Amino acid sequence: MTHDTFTGVFPAMTTPFDDAERIDHDTLRRHARRLEAAGVDGLVPVGTTGESATMTHDEHVAVVETVVDAVEDVPVIAGAGSNNTREALELSERSADAGADGLLLISPYYNNPEPAGMEHHFRAIADAVDLPQIVYNVPSRTGRNVAIETAVSLARHENVVGYKAASGDLNRIGEVIERTRDEDFTVLSGDDFLTLPIVAQGGTGCISVAANVEPERTVALVGAALEGDFERARELQYELGELFRTLFVETNPIPIKEAMEIRDVHSSTMRSPLSPLEPENRERLRAVLDELA
């Protein structure tokens, strides 16, 4: 796969759990097939939205296997990051063995590495695992940005083909796009509400939370933007804007899990320490989804 593969909409998949908080693989399989049928361009299981932080490694790999088995024509980009380089490498290797087509690698959290340590982390995985890899910058979760220089340097590695931008800083994101435009490298929005401006700057799509619940509209928005039909893209942005905001009224994936239950896709059950959506926010979310129905 080249950077061209990473164009369009890639839902950051939710993980269905049963009432005992076990992974519901049958529902997960149906969820993956539903998204593929809606026209998404790939699937991203076991990321932040998929609650990977509460899974054992065996559970993590089992989710990847289920999603790979479920779909026919779209790539599966497995979340495989960790703050421990050896652990991230193990998850990456096991995800590759499970049939993943690519990897999404969050920057090391908690350890707070210096730029040299961060770059070494990503290079160690890129050198060892021969799959396309996306560097994931989300400082609200990790406490530190991936330095622009680090992203630019990593873009020269043949296996590092993308950057998931979730810093909320359009100036930073724009500079990464500008400085990597001659590489086989792409930038994907990691924030639904910023997908349109990121595509306008040269990004190629999104790894989307909202696409779990509104895949067709998200695909239409990104497709219009990529085709240069910004009038249509703006219309869809306005249509989906309140959903984008409401899905982050509490910590992700709390609202999206509730949205999936409201839409009868799967249960809202989450693993501790995540807590159910507050009642007033549930009503707000229900109203937004009713408006979109």
C-alpha positions as CSV (number, residue, x, y, z in Angstrom):
1,M,0.0,0.0,0.0
2,T,1.1,3.6,-0.7
3,H,-0.1,6.9,0.6
4,D,-2.8,6.8,-2.0
5,T,-4.5,4.0,0.0
6,F,-4.9,6.4,2.9
7,T,-7.4,8.6,1.1
8,G,-10.9,9.0,2.3
9,V,-12.7,7.9,5.5
10,F,-11.3,5.4,8.0
11,P,-13.7,4.9,11.0
12,A,-11.9,4.6,14.3
13,M,-14.0,1.6,15.2
14,T,-15.8,1.2,18.5
15,T,-15.5,-2.2,20.1
16,P,-18.8,-3.8,21.2
17,F,-18.9,-5.5,24.6
18,D,-21.6,-7.7,26.2
19,D,-23.1,-7.0,29.6
20,A,-20.1,-8.9,31.2
21,E,-17.7,-6.6,29.4
22,R,-16.5,-9.4,27.1
23,I,-15.7,-8.5,23.5
24,D,-18.8,-9.3,21.4
25,H,-17.1,-10.6,18.3
26,D,-20.3,-11.4,16.4
27,T,-21.5,-7.8,16.7
28,L,-18.1,-6.5,15.9
29,R,-18.1,-8.5,12.7
30,R,-21.5,-7.0,11.8
31,H,-20.3,-3.5,12.6
32,A,-17.3,-3.9,10.3
33,R,-19.4,-5.2,7.5
34,R,-22.0,-2.4,8.0
35,L,-19.2,0.2,7.7
36,E,-17.7,-1.4,4.6
37,A,-21.2,-1.5,3.0
38,A,-21.6,2.3,3.7
39,G,-18.6,3.0,1.5
40,V,-15.7,3.8,3.9
41,D,-12.2,3.5,2.6
42,G,-10.7,1.4,5.5
43,L,-11.2,0.5,9.1
44,V,-9.1,1.3,12.2
45,P,-9.9,-1.1,15.0
46,V,-8.3,-1.1,18.6
47,G,-7.4,2.6,18.7
48,T,-8.5,5.0,21.4
49,T,-12.1,4.8,20.3
50,G,-11.9,1.0,20.4
51,E,-10.9,1.1,24.0
52,S,-7.6,-0.7,23.4
53,A,-6.2,0.7,26.7
54,T,-8.4,-1.7,28.6
55,M,-7.6,-4.8,26.5
56,T,-5.1,-7.6,27.0
57,H,-2.8,-8.2,24.1
58,D,-4.6,-11.4,23.2
59,E,-7.9,-9.5,23.1
60,H,-6.4,-6.7,21.1
61,V,-5.1,-9.2,18.4
62,A,-8.4,-11.1,18.5
63,V,-10.3,-7.9,17.5
64,V,-7.9,-7.3,14.6
65,E,-8.5,-10.9,13.5
66,T,-12.2,-10.5,13.6
67,V,-12.3,-7.3,11.6
68,V,-9.8,-8.6,9.0
69,D,-12.0,-11.7,8.6
70,A,-15.2,-9.7,8.3
71,V,-14.4,-7.4,5.4
72,E,-13.6,-8.1,1.8
73,D,-12.3,-5.0,0.0
74,V,-11.1,-2.4,2.5
75,P,-7.8,-2.2,4.3
76,V,-7.6,-2.8,8.1
77,I,-5.3,-0.4,9.9
78,A,-4.7,-1.8,13.3
79,G,-4.0,0.4,16.3
80,A,-0.8,-1.0,17.8
81,G,0.8,1.8,19.8
82,S,2.1,1.8,23.3
83,N,4.3,4.0,25.5
84,N,6.7,1.0,25.7
85,T,8.6,0.5,22.5
86,R,9.0,-3.3,23.0
87,E,5.3,-3.6,23.7
88,A,4.4,-1.6,20.6
89,L,6.7,-3.7,18.5
90,E,5.1,-6.9,19.8
91,L,1.6,-5.6,19.1
92,S,2.7,-4.5,15.7
93,E,4.2,-7.8,14.8
94,R,1.1,-9.7,16.1
95,S,-1.2,-7.4,14.2
96,A,0.7,-8.0,11.0
97,D,0.4,-11.8,11.7
98,A,-3.3,-11.3,12.2
99,G,-3.6,-9.9,8.7
100,A,-3.6,-6.2,9.3
101,D,-2.9,-4.1,6.2
102,G,-1.3,-1.2,8.1
103,L,-0.6,0.1,11.6
104,L,-1.7,3.2,13.6
105,L,1.0,4.1,16.2
106,I,0.2,6.6,18.9
107,S,3.2,8.5,20.2
108,P,4.5,7.3,23.6
109,Y,2.4,8.6,26.4
110,Y,3.3,9.2,30.1
111,N,7.0,8.6,29.6
112,N,7.3,12.1,27.9
113,P,10.2,11.2,25.7
114,E,12.4,13.8,24.0
115,P,12.2,14.2,20.2
116,A,15.1,11.9,19.7
117,G,13.5,9.2,21.8
118,M,10.2,9.6,20.1
119,E,11.8,9.2,16.7
120,H,13.7,6.2,17.8
121,H,10.5,4.6,19.0
122,F,8.8,5.0,15.6
123,R,11.8,4.0,13.6
124,A,12.3,0.8,15.6
125,I,8.9,-0.3,14.6
126,A,9.2,0.9,11.0
127,D,12.5,-1.0,10.6
128,A,11.1,-4.2,12.1
129,V,7.6,-4.5,10.7
130,D,7.1,-4.3,6.9
131,L,3.7,-2.7,6.9
132,P,2.6,0.9,6.1
133,Q,2.5,2.9,9.3
134,I,0.7,6.0,10.4
135,V,2.2,8.2,13.2
136,Y,-0.6,9.4,15.5
137,N,-0.2,12.8,17.2
138,V,-2.8,13.4,19.9
139,P,-1.2,15.5,22.7
140,S,-4.5,15.7,24.7
141,R,-4.0,12.0,25.3
142,T,-0.2,11.7,25.4
143,G,0.9,15.0,27.0
144,R,3.3,15.9,24.2
145,N,3.2,16.8,20.5
146,V,5.2,14.8,18.0
147,A,7.7,17.5,16.9
148,I,7.2,18.8,13.3
149,E,10.8,17.9,12.6
150,T,10.2,14.4,13.8
151,A,7.2,13.9,11.6
152,V,9.2,15.3,8.6
153,S,12.1,13.0,9.3
154,L,9.9,10.0,9.7
155,A,8.1,10.7,6.4
156,R,11.3,9.7,4.6
157,H,11.1,6.2,6.0
158,E,9.6,3.8,3.4
159,N,7.2,2.3,5.9
160,V,6.0,5.5,7.5
161,V,3.4,6.7,5.1
162,G,1.0,8.8,7.1
163,Y,0.3,11.1,10.0
164,K,-2.9,11.2,12.0
165,A,-3.3,14.8,13.1
166,A,-5.3,15.3,16.3
167,S,-3.5,18.3,17.9
168,G,-6.2,20.8,17.0
169,D,-3.5,23.1,15.8
170,L,-4.1,23.9,12.1
171,N,-0.9,25.8,11.8
172,R,1.1,22.8,13.0
173,I,-0.8,20.4,10.8
174,G,-0.5,22.7,7.8
175,E,3.3,22.8,8.2
176,V,3.5,19.0,8.3
177,I,1.5,18.8,5.1
178,E,3.6,21.5,3.4
179,R,6.9,20.0,4.4
180,T,6.1,16.4,3.4
181,R,4.2,17.1,0.2
182,D,7.1,15.7,-1.9
183,E,7.2,12.4,0.1
184,D,5.1,9.3,-0.3
185,F,3.2,10.5,2.8
186,T,-0.2,11.7,3.7
187,V,-1.9,13.6,6.5
188,L,-5.3,12.4,7.9
189,S,-7.5,14.4,10.2
190,G,-8.0,12.9,13.7
191,D,-10.7,15.4,14.6
192,D,-13.9,15.2,12.7
193,F,-14.6,18.9,13.2
194,L,-11.3,19.8,11.5
195,T,-11.4,17.3,8.6
196,L,-12.7,19.9,6.1
197,P,-10.0,22.5,6.8
198,I,-7.3,19.8,6.9
199,V,-8.4,18.5,3.5
200,A,-8.5,22.1,2.2
201,Q,-4.8,22.4,3.2
202,G,-3.8,19.2,1.4
203,G,-4.8,16.4,3.8
204,T,-6.4,13.3,2.3
205,G,-9.2,12.4,4.7
206,C,-9.9,11.4,8.2
207,I,-9.7,8.7,10.9
208,S,-13.1,9.4,12.1
209,V,-15.1,8.8,15.3
210,A,-18.4,10.1,13.8
211,A,-18.2,7.7,10.9
212,N,-19.1,4.9,13.3
213,V,-22.6,6.3,13.5
214,E,-22.9,8.4,10.3
215,P,-20.7,6.7,7.8
216,E,-22.5,7.7,4.6
217,R,-22.6,11.4,5.5
218,T,-19.0,11.4,6.6
219,V,-18.0,9.7,3.3
220,A,-20.0,12.2,1.3
221,L,-18.4,15.2,3.2
222,V,-14.8,14.0,2.6
223,G,-15.5,12.9,-0.9
224,A,-16.9,16.3,-1.8
225,A,-13.9,18.1,-0.3
226,L,-11.4,15.8,-2.0
227,E,-13.2,16.5,-5.3
228,G,-12.9,20.3,-4.7
229,D,-16.7,20.7,-4.2
230,F,-16.3,22.8,-1.2
231,E,-19.9,24.2,-1.4
232,R,-21.3,20.7,-0.9
233,A,-18.6,19.8,1.7
234,R,-19.6,22.9,3.7
235,E,-23.3,22.0,3.6
236,L,-22.4,18.5,5.0
237,Q,-20.1,20.1,7.6
238,Y,-23.0,22.3,8.8
239,E,-25.3,19.2,8.8
240,L,-22.9,17.2,10.9
241,G,-21.3,20.0,13.0
242,E,-23.5,19.5,16.1
243,L,-22.8,15.8,16.0
244,F,-19.1,16.4,15.8
245,R,-19.3,18.7,18.9
246,T,-21.6,16.4,20.9
247,L,-19.5,13.3,20.4
248,F,-16.8,15.1,22.4
249,V,-18.9,16.6,25.1
250,E,-17.4,13.9,27.4
251,T,-14.2,11.8,26.9
252,N,-14.1,9.7,23.7
253,P,-15.5,7.0,23.3
254,I,-18.2,7.6,26.0
255,P,-20.6,9.6,23.7
256,I,-20.0,7.5,20.6
257,K,-20.7,4.3,22.5
258,E,-24.0,5.8,23.6
259,A,-24.7,6.9,20.0
260,M,-24.2,3.3,18.8
261,E,-26.8,2.1,21.3
262,I,-29.2,4.8,20.4
263,R,-28.9,3.7,16.8
264,D,-29.2,0.0,17.7
265,V,-25.8,-0.9,16.3
266,H,-24.4,-2.2,19.5
267,S,-24.4,-1.9,23.3
268,S,-23.0,1.2,25.0
269,T,-21.2,-1.0,27.6
270,M,-17.7,0.2,28.3
271,R,-14.9,-1.0,30.6
272,S,-13.9,0.9,33.7
273,P,-12.6,3.5,34.3
274,L,-14.9,4.9,31.6
275,S,-18.3,5.9,32.9
276,P,-21.8,6.1,31.3
277,L,-22.7,9.4,29.5
278,E,-24.4,11.9,31.8
279,P,-28.2,12.0,31.4
280,E,-28.3,15.6,30.1
281,N,-25.7,14.8,27.5
282,R,-27.5,11.6,26.6
283,E,-30.6,13.7,25.8
284,R,-28.6,16.2,23.8
285,L,-27.0,13.3,21.8
286,R,-30.4,11.7,21.2
287,A,-31.8,14.9,19.9
288,V,-28.9,15.4,17.5
289,L,-29.2,11.9,16.2
290,D,-33.0,12.2,15.8
291,E,-32.4,15.4,13.7
292,L,-30.0,13.4,11.5
293,A,-32.3,10.4,11.1
